Amino acid sequence: MMIRTFLIVIIIIMQFSTLINVTLFDGEWNGLVLALHTALFILAIGINTEIKKLKQHRNN
C-alpha cells in the first residue's frame, strides 16, 4: 500500500469518527474521539518519518 493511501485512510477514519460522534452520540464521546485522533496523528507522523528515513538510506 502506498504511503499516501495509508495517510488518506487515517484522515478518513478521523473524519468518520468525528461524524459518528456528533450524529449518533451527540458529542458525548469527545474525549475518546480526541484521544483517537491524537493517536492516529502520531501514527501518521511516525510512518511518514520512517518512510523518509528509508528513502534517504536508499539514496546514500
Secondary structure as UniProt FT lines:
FT   HELIX           3..24
FT   TURN            26..29
FT   HELIX           30..59
//
